[in-house]
Amino acid sequence: MNNPLIWSIVLPLLFGLLSCAIAAHKNRSRPGWFFAGVLLGPFGLLVAFFPRIQPHETENSDIASDLATGSVGEKK
């Protein structure tokens, strides 16, 4: 198996499958992480190990809720 063409197919698929397995264990998108592993290789696999980033509340969410309720400019 010294053919570079074989390794250029086998290694990306291996990284894709490993990323997919990690994603499945963490309840993430399997197809998305498979393609991330294939395209990014070891970097995709490394990122799959990272914890999910939780978004935090910002003032923009208050503005959006004010716009939705029609209470723009009113003091709370």
PDB file of N, CA, C and O in Angstrom:
ATOM      1  N   MET A   1       0.826  -1.200   0.000  1.00  0.00           N
ATOM      2  CA  MET A   1       0.000   0.000   0.000  1.00  0.00           C
ATOM      3  C   MET A   1       0.866   1.257   0.000  1.00  0.00           C
ATOM      4  O   MET A   1       0.648   2.157   0.812  1.00  0.00           O
ATOM      5  N   ASN A   2       1.817   1.327  -0.874  1.00  0.00           N
ATOM      6  CA  ASN A   2       2.667   2.495  -0.984  1.00  0.00           C
ATOM      7  C   ASN A   2       2.170   3.475  -2.025  1.00  0.00           C
ATOM      8  O   ASN A   2       2.835   4.472  -2.307  1.00  0.00           O
ATOM      9  N   ASN A   3       1.026   3.207  -2.592  1.00  0.00           N
ATOM     10  CA  ASN A   3       0.462   4.080  -3.604  1.00  0.00           C
ATOM     11  C   ASN A   3      -0.086   5.351  -2.945  1.00  0.00           C
ATOM     12  O   ASN A   3      -0.972   5.260  -2.094  1.00  0.00           O
ATOM     13  N   PRO A   4       0.423   6.538  -3.320  1.00  0.00           N
ATOM     14  CA  PRO A   4      -0.044   7.779  -2.705  1.00  0.00           C
ATOM     15  C   PRO A   4      -1.525   8.047  -2.958  1.00  0.00           C
ATOM     16  O   PRO A   4      -2.191   8.686  -2.144  1.00  0.00           O
ATOM     17  N   LEU A   5      -2.037   7.561  -4.085  1.00  0.00           N
ATOM     18  CA  LEU A   5      -3.448   7.773  -4.386  1.00  0.00           C
ATOM     19  C   LEU A   5      -4.339   7.047  -3.376  1.00  0.00           C
ATOM     20  O   LEU A   5      -5.374   7.569  -2.964  1.00  0.00           O
ATOM     21  N   ILE A   6      -3.933   5.855  -2.989  1.00  0.00           N
ATOM     22  CA  ILE A   6      -4.682   5.094  -1.988  1.00  0.00           C
ATOM     23  C   ILE A   6      -4.703   5.860  -0.669  1.00  0.00           C
ATOM     24  O   ILE A   6      -5.753   5.989  -0.039  1.00  0.00           O
ATOM     25  N   TRP A   7      -3.542   6.368  -0.251  1.00  0.00           N
ATOM     26  CA  TRP A   7      -3.475   7.083   1.027  1.00  0.00           C
ATOM     27  C   TRP A   7      -4.221   8.403   0.980  1.00  0.00           C
ATOM     28  O   TRP A   7      -4.731   8.860   2.004  1.00  0.00           O
ATOM     29  N   SER A   8      -4.295   9.030  -0.200  1.00  0.00           N
ATOM     30  CA  SER A   8      -5.034  10.286  -0.301  1.00  0.00           C
ATOM     31  C   SER A   8      -6.538  10.059  -0.225  1.00  0.00           C
ATOM     32  O   SER A   8      -7.302  11.012  -0.068  1.00  0.00           O
ATOM     33  N   ILE A   9      -6.959   8.832  -0.334  1.00  0.00           N
ATOM     34  CA  ILE A   9      -8.382   8.491  -0.165  1.00  0.00           C
ATOM     35  C   ILE A   9      -8.632   7.894   1.212  1.00  0.00           C
ATOM     36  O   ILE A   9      -9.616   8.235   1.868  1.00  0.00           O
ATOM     37  N   VAL A  10      -7.747   7.006   1.654  1.00  0.00           N
ATOM     38  CA  VAL A  10      -7.943   6.294   2.914  1.00  0.00           C
ATOM     39  C   VAL A  10      -7.843   7.219   4.123  1.00  0.00           C
ATOM     40  O   VAL A  10      -8.696   7.167   5.008  1.00  0.00           O
ATOM     41  N   LEU A  11      -6.821   8.061   4.174  1.00  0.00           N
ATOM     42  CA  LEU A  11      -6.645   8.931   5.341  1.00  0.00           C
ATOM     43  C   LEU A  11      -7.793   9.913   5.540  1.00  0.00           C
ATOM     44  O   LEU A  11      -8.287  10.031   6.662  1.00  0.00           O
ATOM     45  N   PRO A  12      -8.245  10.627   4.500  1.00  0.00           N
ATOM     46  CA  PRO A  12      -9.391  11.518   4.728  1.00  0.00           C
ATOM     47  C   PRO A  12     -10.647  10.774   5.179  1.00  0.00           C
ATOM     48  O   PRO A  12     -11.390  11.266   6.028  1.00  0.00           O
ATOM     49  N   LEU A  13     -10.883   9.590   4.615  1.00  0.00           N
ATOM     50  CA  LEU A  13     -12.039   8.809   5.055  1.00  0.00           C
ATOM     51  C   LEU A  13     -11.890   8.364   6.506  1.00  0.00           C
ATOM     52  O   LEU A  13     -12.869   8.340   7.252  1.00  0.00           O
ATOM     53  N   LEU A  14     -10.685   8.016   6.904  1.00  0.00           N
ATOM     54  CA  LEU A  14     -10.434   7.627   8.287  1.00  0.00           C
ATOM     55  C   LEU A  14     -10.691   8.796   9.239  1.00  0.00           C
ATOM     56  O   LEU A  14     -11.338   8.626  10.272  1.00  0.00           O
ATOM     57  N   PHE A  15     -10.184   9.985   8.890  1.00  0.00           N
ATOM     58  CA  PHE A  15     -10.445  11.166   9.721  1.00  0.00           C
ATOM     59  C   PHE A  15     -11.938  11.493   9.748  1.00  0.00           C
ATOM     60  O   PHE A  15     -12.471  11.890  10.784  1.00  0.00           O
ATOM     61  N   GLY A  16     -12.604  11.326   8.620  1.00  0.00           N
ATOM     62  CA  GLY A  16     -14.044  11.575   8.573  1.00  0.00           C
ATOM     63  C   GLY A  16     -14.822  10.623   9.456  1.00  0.00           C
ATOM     64  O   GLY A  16     -15.729  11.040  10.176  1.00  0.00           O
ATOM     65  N   LEU A  17     -14.473   9.347   9.407  1.00  0.00           N
ATOM     66  CA  LEU A  17     -15.166   8.358  10.232  1.00  0.00           C
ATOM     67  C   LEU A  17     -14.912   8.574  11.724  1.00  0.00           C
ATOM     68  O   LEU A  17     -15.825   8.435  12.538  1.00  0.00           O
ATOM     69  N   LEU A  18     -13.684   8.910  12.078  1.00  0.00           N
ATOM     70  CA  LEU A  18     -13.379   9.176  13.489  1.00  0.00           C
ATOM     71  C   LEU A  18     -14.114  10.427  13.989  1.00  0.00           C
ATOM     72  O   LEU A  18     -14.645  10.435  15.100  1.00  0.00           O
ATOM     73  N   SER A  19     -14.140  11.474  13.170  1.00  0.00           N
ATOM     74  CA  SER A  19     -14.865  12.693  13.553  1.00  0.00           C
ATOM     75  C   SER A  19     -16.356  12.409  13.684  1.00  0.00           C
ATOM     76  O   SER A  19     -17.017  12.925  14.585  1.00  0.00           O
ATOM     77  N   CYS A  20     -16.876  11.594  12.789  1.00  0.00           N
ATOM     78  CA  CYS A  20     -18.288  11.214  12.830  1.00  0.00           C
ATOM     79  C   CYS A  20     -18.607  10.428  14.106  1.00  0.00           C
ATOM     80  O   CYS A  20     -19.648  10.652  14.724  1.00  0.00           O
ATOM     81  N   ALA A  21     -17.737   9.529  14.497  1.00  0.00           N
ATOM     82  CA  ALA A  21     -17.951   8.740  15.710  1.00  0.00           C
ATOM     83  C   ALA A  21     -17.937   9.625  16.957  1.00  0.00           C
ATOM     84  O   ALA A  21     -18.753   9.443  17.861  1.00  0.00           O
ATOM     85  N   ILE A  22     -17.021  10.572  17.002  1.00  0.00           N
ATOM     86  CA  ILE A  22     -16.958  11.489  18.143  1.00  0.00           C
ATOM     87  C   ILE A  22     -18.214  12.348  18.181  1.00  0.00           C
ATOM     88  O   ILE A  22     -18.790  12.568  19.247  1.00  0.00           O
ATOM     89  N   ALA A  23     -18.642  12.837  17.012  1.00  0.00           N
ATOM     90  CA  ALA A  23     -19.843  13.664  16.936  1.00  0.00           C
ATOM     91  C   ALA A  23     -21.079  12.889  17.387  1.00  0.00           C
ATOM     92  O   ALA A  23     -21.936  13.435  18.082  1.00  0.00           O
ATOM     93  N   ALA A  24     -21.171  11.630  16.999  1.00  0.00           N
ATOM     94  CA  ALA A  24     -22.316  10.812  17.406  1.00  0.00           C
ATOM     95  C   ALA A  24     -22.340  10.634  18.917  1.00  0.00           C
ATOM     96  O   ALA A  24     -23.408  10.636  19.529  1.00  0.00           O
ATOM     97  N   HIS A  25     -21.179  10.481  19.509  1.00  0.00           N
ATOM     98  CA  HIS A  25     -21.084  10.323  20.960  1.00  0.00           C
ATOM     99  C   HIS A  25     -21.507  11.601  21.686  1.00  0.00           C
ATOM    100  O   HIS A  25     -22.010  11.540  22.808  1.00  0.00           O
ATOM    101  N   LYS A  26     -21.303  12.765  21.047  1.00  0.00           N
ATOM    102  CA  LYS A  26     -21.637  14.051  21.665  1.00  0.00           C
ATOM    103  C   LYS A  26     -22.974  14.612  21.178  1.00  0.00           C
ATOM    104  O   LYS A  26     -23.279  15.778  21.432  1.00  0.00           O
ATOM    105  N   ASN A  27     -23.773  13.799  20.484  1.00  0.00           N
ATOM    106  CA  ASN A  27     -25.077  14.205  19.943  1.00  0.00           C
ATOM    107  C   ASN A  27     -24.959  15.406  19.007  1.00  0.00           C
ATOM    108  O   ASN A  27     -25.746  16.348  19.102  1.00  0.00           O
ATOM    109  N   ARG A  28     -23.996  15.373  18.120  1.00  0.00           N
ATOM    110  CA  ARG A  28     -23.813  16.411  17.109  1.00  0.00           C
ATOM    111  C   ARG A  28     -24.141  15.838  15.735  1.00  0.00           C
ATOM    112  O   ARG A  28     -24.412  14.645  15.593  1.00  0.00           O
ATOM    113  N   SER A  29     -24.112  16.690  14.748  1.00  0.00           N
ATOM    114  CA  SER A  29     -24.437  16.296  13.379  1.00  0.00           C
ATOM    115  C   SER A  29     -23.379  15.334  12.832  1.00  0.00           C
ATOM    116  O   SER A  29     -22.224  15.714  12.638  1.00  0.00           O
ATOM    117  N   ARG A  30     -23.783  14.095  12.589  1.00  0.00           N
ATOM    118  CA  ARG A  30     -22.819  13.120  12.063  1.00  0.00           C
ATOM    119  C   ARG A  30     -22.344  13.451  10.658  1.00  0.00           C
ATOM    120  O   ARG A  30     -21.138  13.441  10.411  1.00  0.00           O
ATOM    121  N   PRO A  31     -23.255  13.747   9.717  1.00  0.00           N
ATOM    122  CA  PRO A  31     -22.768  14.053   8.361  1.00  0.00           C
ATOM    123  C   PRO A  31     -21.887  15.299   8.318  1.00  0.00           C
ATOM    124  O   PRO A  31     -20.888  15.337   7.599  1.00  0.00           O
ATOM    125  N   GLY A  32     -22.257  16.298   9.077  1.00  0.00           N
ATOM    126  CA  GLY A  32     -21.461  17.527   9.090  1.00  0.00           C
ATOM    127  C   GLY A  32     -20.056  17.286   9.598  1.00  0.00           C
ATOM    128  O   GLY A  32     -19.091  17.793   9.027  1.00  0.00           O
ATOM    129  N   TRP A  33     -19.933  16.520  10.661  1.00  0.00           N
ATOM    130  CA  TRP A  33     -18.613  16.251  11.224  1.00  0.00           C
ATOM    131  C   TRP A  33     -17.832  15.253  10.379  1.00  0.00           C
ATOM    132  O   TRP A  33     -16.602  15.270  10.382  1.00  0.00           O
ATOM    133  N   PHE A  34     -18.538  14.379   9.653  1.00  0.00           N
ATOM    134  CA  PHE A  34     -17.834  13.499   8.723  1.00  0.00           C
ATOM    135  C   PHE A  34     -17.137  14.329   7.656  1.00  0.00           C
ATOM    136  O   PHE A  34     -15.956  14.127   7.372  1.00  0.00           O
ATOM    137  N   PHE A  35     -17.883  15.275   7.062  1.00  0.00           N
ATOM    138  CA  PHE A  35     -17.289  16.103   6.018  1.00  0.00           C
ATOM    139  C   PHE A  35     -16.226  17.044   6.578  1.00  0.00           C
ATOM    140  O   PHE A  35     -15.249  17.353   5.896  1.00  0.00           O
ATOM    141  N   ALA A  36     -16.409  17.498   7.809  1.00  0.00           N
ATOM    142  CA  ALA A  36     -15.364  18.326   8.434  1.00  0.00           C
ATOM    143  C   ALA A  36     -14.089  17.502   8.604  1.00  0.00           C
ATOM    144  O   ALA A  36     -12.991  18.003   8.361  1.00  0.00           O
ATOM    145  N   GLY A  37     -14.228  16.251   9.016  1.00  0.00           N
ATOM    146  CA  GLY A  37     -13.061  15.385   9.166  1.00  0.00           C
ATOM    147  C   GLY A  37     -12.388  15.078   7.849  1.00  0.00           C
ATOM    148  O   GLY A  37     -11.161  15.021   7.771  1.00  0.00           O
ATOM    149  N   VAL A  38     -13.194  14.876   6.798  1.00  0.00           N
ATOM    150  CA  VAL A  38     -12.625  14.595   5.473  1.00  0.00           C
ATOM    151  C   VAL A  38     -11.901  15.819   4.934  1.00  0.00           C
ATOM    152  O   VAL A  38     -10.791  15.709   4.413  1.00  0.00           O
ATOM    153  N   LEU A  39     -12.525  16.979   5.058  1.00  0.00           N
ATOM    154  CA  LEU A  39     -11.944  18.188   4.472  1.00  0.00           C
ATOM    155  C   LEU A  39     -10.803  18.772   5.297  1.00  0.00           C
ATOM    156  O   LEU A  39      -9.839  19.300   4.743  1.00  0.00           O
ATOM    157  N   LEU A  40     -10.912  18.676   6.620  1.00  0.00           N
ATOM    158  CA  LEU A  40      -9.905  19.303   7.483  1.00  0.00           C
ATOM    159  C   LEU A  40      -8.881  18.315   8.032  1.00  0.00           C
ATOM    160  O   LEU A  40      -7.875  18.722   8.613  1.00  0.00           O
ATOM    161  N   GLY A  41      -9.126  17.044   7.856  1.00  0.00           N
ATOM    162  CA  GLY A  41      -8.181  16.018   8.299  1.00  0.00           C
ATOM    163  C   GLY A  41      -7.991  16.022   9.802  1.00  0.00           C
ATOM    164  O   GLY A  41      -8.972  16.009  10.545  1.00  0.00           O
ATOM    165  N   PRO A  42      -6.753  16.041  10.265  1.00  0.00           N
ATOM    166  CA  PRO A  42      -6.501  15.974  11.708  1.00  0.00           C
ATOM    167  C   PRO A  42      -7.047  17.192  12.457  1.00  0.00           C
ATOM    168  O   PRO A  42      -7.359  17.100  13.644  1.00  0.00           O
ATOM    169  N   PHE A  43      -7.163  18.335  11.768  1.00  0.00           N
ATOM    170  CA  PHE A  43      -7.709  19.520  12.434  1.00  0.00           C
ATOM    171  C   PHE A  43      -9.206  19.353  12.707  1.00  0.00           C
ATOM    172  O   PHE A  43      -9.698  19.782  13.750  1.00  0.00           O
ATOM    173  N   GLY A  44      -9.927  18.733  11.775  1.00  0.00           N
ATOM    174  CA  GLY A  44     -11.344  18.448  11.990  1.00  0.00           C
ATOM    175  C   GLY A  44     -11.539  17.468  13.133  1.00  0.00           C
ATOM    176  O   GLY A  44     -12.469  17.604  13.927  1.00  0.00           O
ATOM    177  N   LEU A  45     -10.668  16.492  13.211  1.00  0.00           N
ATOM    178  CA  LEU A  45     -10.719  15.527  14.301  1.00  0.00           C
ATOM    179  C   LEU A  45     -10.434  16.202  15.637  1.00  0.00           C
ATOM    180  O   LEU A  45     -11.095  15.917  16.636  1.00  0.00           O
ATOM    181  N   LEU A  46      -9.464  17.085  15.652  1.00  0.00           N
ATOM    182  CA  LEU A  46      -9.124  17.815  16.869  1.00  0.00           C
ATOM    183  C   LEU A  46     -10.283  18.702  17.326  1.00  0.00           C
ATOM    184  O   LEU A  46     -10.604  18.738  18.514  1.00  0.00           O
ATOM    185  N   VAL A  47     -10.906  19.410  16.400  1.00  0.00           N
ATOM    186  CA  VAL A  47     -12.020  20.296  16.741  1.00  0.00           C
ATOM    187  C   VAL A  47     -13.220  19.495  17.229  1.00  0.00           C
ATOM    188  O   VAL A  47     -13.981  19.981  18.065  1.00  0.00           O
ATOM    189  N   ALA A  48     -13.403  18.287  16.729  1.00  0.00           N
ATOM    190  CA  ALA A  48     -14.517  17.453  17.173  1.00  0.00           C
ATOM    191  C   ALA A  48     -14.410  17.123  18.662  1.00  0.00           C
ATOM    192  O   ALA A  48     -15.424  16.867  19.311  1.00  0.00           O
ATOM    193  N   PHE A  49     -13.205  17.126  19.203  1.00  0.00           N
ATOM    194  CA  PHE A  49     -13.012  16.854  20.633  1.00  0.00           C
ATOM    195  C   PHE A  49     -13.368  18.052  21.510  1.00  0.00           C
ATOM    196  O   PHE A  49     -13.623  17.887  22.703  1.00  0.00           O
ATOM    197  N   PHE A  50     -13.389  19.266  20.928  1.00  0.00           N
ATOM    198  CA  PHE A  50     -13.669  20.463  21.721  1.00  0.00           C
ATOM    199  C   PHE A  50     -15.110  20.449  22.229  1.00  0.00           C
ATOM    200  O   PHE A  50     -15.989  19.903  21.563  1.00  0.00           O
ATOM    201  N   PRO A  51     -15.363  21.036  23.390  1.00  0.00           N
ATOM    202  CA  PRO A  51     -16.743  21.132  23.864  1.00  0.00           C
ATOM    203  C   PRO A  51     -17.527  22.138  23.028  1.00  0.00           C
ATOM    204  O   PRO A  51     -16.960  23.033  22.401  1.00  0.00           O
ATOM    205  N   ARG A  52     -18.833  21.967  23.037  1.00  0.00           N
ATOM    206  CA  ARG A  52     -19.703  22.872  22.298  1.00  0.00           C
ATOM    207  C   ARG A  52     -19.715  24.237  22.976  1.00  0.00           C
ATOM    208  O   ARG A  52     -19.776  24.325  24.202  1.00  0.00           O
ATOM    209  N   ILE A  53     -19.657  25.291  22.185  1.00  0.00           N
ATOM    210  CA  ILE A  53     -19.666  26.647  22.727  1.00  0.00           C
ATOM    211  C   ILE A  53     -21.120  27.075  22.916  1.00  0.00           C
ATOM    212  O   ILE A  53     -21.913  27.050  21.975  1.00  0.00           O
ATOM    213  N   GLN A  54     -21.458  27.466  24.137  1.00  0.00           N
ATOM    214  CA  GLN A  54     -22.809  27.904  24.446  1.00  0.00           C
ATOM    215  C   GLN A  54     -22.927  29.408  24.218  1.00  0.00           C
ATOM    216  O   GLN A  54     -22.140  30.179  24.766  1.00  0.00           O
ATOM    217  N   PRO A  55     -23.909  29.834  23.411  1.00  0.00           N
ATOM    218  CA  PRO A  55     -24.082  31.276  23.219  1.00  0.00           C
ATOM    219  C   PRO A  55     -24.587  31.918  24.503  1.00  0.00           C
ATOM    220  O   PRO A  55     -25.330  31.295  25.261  1.00  0.00           O
ATOM    221  N   HIS A  56     -24.189  33.152  24.746  1.00  0.00           N
ATOM    222  CA  HIS A  56     -24.633  33.842  25.943  1.00  0.00           C
ATOM    223  C   HIS A  56     -25.558  34.989  25.552  1.00  0.00           C
ATOM    224  O   HIS A  56     -25.533  35.470  24.419  1.00  0.00           O
ATOM    225  N   GLU A  57     -26.362  35.409  26.498  1.00  0.00           N
ATOM    226  CA  GLU A  57     -27.319  36.494  26.265  1.00  0.00           C
ATOM    227  C   GLU A  57     -26.573  37.795  26.030  1.00  0.00           C
ATOM    228  O   GLU A  57     -25.585  38.088  26.704  1.00  0.00           O
ATOM    229  N   THR A  58     -27.047  38.564  25.079  1.00  0.00           N
ATOM    230  CA  THR A  58     -26.476  39.874  24.818  1.00  0.00           C
ATOM    231  C   THR A  58     -27.593  40.911  24.784  1.00  0.00           C
ATOM    232  O   THR A  58     -28.773  40.567  24.845  1.00  0.00           O
ATOM    233  N   GLU A  59     -27.219  42.156  24.688  1.00  0.00           N
ATOM    234  CA  GLU A  59     -28.219  43.211  24.594  1.00  0.00           C
ATOM    235  C   GLU A  59     -29.019  43.097  23.315  1.00  0.00           C
ATOM    236  O   GLU A  59     -30.168  43.534  23.263  1.00  0.00           O
ATOM    237  N   ASN A  60     -28.433  42.517  22.283  1.00  0.00           N
ATOM    238  CA  ASN A  60     -29.143  42.379  21.017  1.00  0.00           C
ATOM    239  C   ASN A  60     -30.386  41.523  21.167  1.00  0.00           C
ATOM    240  O   ASN A  60     -31.379  41.759  20.479  1.00  0.00           O
ATOM    241  N   SER A  61     -30.357  40.531  22.052  1.00  0.00           N
ATOM    242  CA  SER A  61     -31.544  39.703  22.243  1.00  0.00           C
ATOM    243  C   SER A  61     -32.653  40.516  22.900  1.00  0.00           C
ATOM    244  O   SER A  61     -33.829  40.283  22.620  1.00  0.00           O
ATOM    245  N   ASP A  62     -32.298  41.481  23.783  1.00  0.00           N
ATOM    246  CA  ASP A  62     -33.299  42.356  24.377  1.00  0.00           C
ATOM    247  C   ASP A  62     -33.904  43.266  23.323  1.00  0.00           C
ATOM    248  O   ASP A  62     -35.111  43.509  23.328  1.00  0.00           O
ATOM    249  N   ILE A  63     -33.080  43.768  22.424  1.00  0.00           N
ATOM    250  CA  ILE A  63     -33.572  44.634  21.357  1.00  0.00           C
ATOM    251  C   ILE A  63     -34.515  43.859  20.447  1.00  0.00           C
ATOM    252  O   ILE A  63     -35.561  44.370  20.049  1.00  0.00           O
ATOM    253  N   ALA A  64     -34.145  42.632  20.122  1.00  0.00           N
ATOM    254  CA  ALA A  64     -34.991  41.812  19.258  1.00  0.00           C
ATOM    255  C   ALA A  64     -36.326  41.523  19.928  1.00  0.00           C
ATOM    256  O   ALA A  64     -37.364  41.549  19.265  1.00  0.00           O
ATOM    257  N   SER A  65     -36.320  41.250  21.225  1.00  0.00           N
ATOM    258  CA  SER A  65     -37.589  40.985  21.914  1.00  0.00           C
ATOM    259  C   SER A  65     -38.418  42.257  22.016  1.00  0.00           C
ATOM    260  O   SER A  65     -39.646  42.194  21.958  1.00  0.00           O
ATOM    261  N   ASP A  66     -37.764  43.426  22.169  1.00  0.00           N
ATOM    262  CA  ASP A  66     -38.493  44.689  22.186  1.00  0.00           C
ATOM    263  C   ASP A  66     -39.146  44.953  20.837  1.00  0.00           C
ATOM    264  O   ASP A  66     -40.289  45.405  20.770  1.00  0.00           O
ATOM    265  N   LEU A  67     -38.426  44.672  19.779  1.00  0.00           N
ATOM    266  CA  LEU A  67     -38.992  44.861  18.445  1.00  0.00           C
ATOM    267  C   LEU A  67     -40.175  43.937  18.222  1.00  0.00           C
ATOM    268  O   LEU A  67     -41.172  44.335  17.619  1.00  0.00           O
ATOM    269  N   ALA A  68     -40.071  42.705  18.706  1.00  0.00           N
ATOM    270  CA  ALA A  68     -41.140  41.739  18.525  1.00  0.00           C
ATOM    271  C   ALA A  68     -42.395  42.125  19.305  1.00  0.00           C
ATOM    272  O   ALA A  68     -43.508  41.887  18.837  1.00  0.00           O
ATOM    273  N   THR A  69     -42.232  42.712  20.478  1.00  0.00           N
ATOM    274  CA  THR A  69     -43.384  43.065  21.309  1.00  0.00           C
ATOM    275  C   THR A  69     -43.872  44.481  21.060  1.00  0.00           C
ATOM    276  O   THR A  69     -44.946  44.857  21.531  1.00  0.00           O
ATOM    277  N   GLY A  70     -43.100  45.268  20.329  1.00  0.00           N
ATOM    278  CA  GLY A  70     -43.506  46.624  20.033  1.00  0.00           C
ATOM    279  C   GLY A  70     -43.206  47.605  21.148  1.00  0.00           C
ATOM    280  O   GLY A  70     -43.777  48.695  21.167  1.00  0.00           O
ATOM    281  N   SER A  71     -42.338  47.261  22.067  1.00  0.00           N
ATOM    282  CA  SER A  71     -42.038  48.115  23.201  1.00  0.00           C
ATOM    283  C   SER A  71     -40.676  48.801  23.047  1.00  0.00           C
ATOM    284  O   SER A  71     -39.933  48.946  24.017  1.00  0.00           O
ATOM    285  N   VAL A  72     -40.360  49.217  21.825  1.00  0.00           N
ATOM    286  CA  VAL A  72     -39.089  49.876  21.561  1.00  0.00           C
ATOM    287  C   VAL A  72     -39.088  51.264  22.196  1.00  0.00           C
ATOM    288  O   VAL A  72     -40.024  52.040  22.005  1.00  0.00           O
ATOM    289  N   GLY A  73     -38.044  51.568  22.942  1.00  0.00           N
ATOM    290  CA  GLY A  73     -37.900  52.891  23.532  1.00  0.00           C
ATOM    291  C   GLY A  73     -38.547  53.043  24.890  1.00  0.00           C
ATOM    292  O   GLY A  73     -38.350  54.062  25.551  1.00  0.00           O
ATOM    293  N   GLU A  74     -39.314  52.059  25.326  1.00  0.00           N
ATOM    294  CA  GLU A  74     -39.936  52.149  26.650  1.00  0.00           C
ATOM    295  C   GLU A  74     -38.945  51.716  27.716  1.00  0.00           C
ATOM    296  O   GLU A  74     -38.168  50.785  27.505  1.00  0.00           O
ATOM    297  N   LYS A  75     -38.968  52.374  28.839  1.00  0.00           N
ATOM    298  CA  LYS A  75     -38.086  51.999  29.953  1.00  0.00           C
ATOM    299  C   LYS A  75     -38.678  50.805  30.663  1.00  0.00           C
ATOM    300  O   LYS A  75     -39.894  50.661  30.789  1.00  0.00           O
ATOM    301  N   LYS A  76     -37.779  49.952  31.124  1.00  0.00           N
ATOM    302  CA  LYS A  76     -38.239  48.753  31.837  1.00  0.00           C
ATOM    303  C   LYS A  76     -38.174  48.960  33.323  1.00  0.00           C
ATOM    304  O   LYS A  76     -38.522  48.060  34.088  1.00  0.00           O
TER     305      LYS A  76
END
